[in-house]
Amino acid sequence: MRSGNGAAALAHSRHAIELLFGPPAQRQFAVRYWDGTREEPATDAAFTLVLQRPSALRDMLLPPTELSIVEAYLTGAVDVEGDFGAAVTMGDAINSRLRAPATLVSLVRDVVA
C-alpha cells in the first residue's frame, strides 16, 4: 500500500511526464516508476525510462540544462532500458514542450512538489 506522500509523489511525477511527453498511448517509450507502476505506449516501446526514486525528475530537470539529464543518469536517479539511441531524443522533446510558459509553470510545480 502506498503512503499519502508516496501517492502524491507518483501523481506529480506522472503529471510531469505527461506534460513533457504527452499521454502514455502517444509516447514511443514506456515509463517505470520507483514503485513499479508502468505506463506503456500504444505501440511497441523503443525503450523504458526508469525513474528510480521520487526525486528523479527533479534531479533530471533542475536546473533545466542538458547536463542535468546526464547527471541524473550517471547518479542512477534515472535509467534507460532498451534503445539508448532512441532515448537521447528525449532532450529535444523536453525543449520543445517547455517553450510554452503555462507548461513550464505546471511542470515546475510538479517537479518541486
HELIX and SHEET records of a PDB file:
HELIX    1   1 GLY A    4  PHE A   21  1                                  18    
HELIX    2   2 PRO A   24  GLN A   26  5                                   3    
HELIX    3   3 ALA A   56  LEU A   61  1                                   6    
HELIX    4   4 GLU A   66  LEU A   74  1                                   9    
HELIX    5   5 PHE A   84  ALA A   87  1                                   4    
HELIX    6   6 MET A   90  ARG A   97  1                                   8    
HELIX    7   7 PRO A  101  VAL A  112  1                                  12    
SHEET    1   A 4 ARG A  38  GLU A  39  0                                        
SHEET    2   A 4 ALA A  30  ARG A  32 -1                                        
SHEET    3   A 4 PHE A  47  LEU A  51  1                                        
SHEET    4   A 4 VAL A  78  GLY A  82 -1                                        
END                                                                             
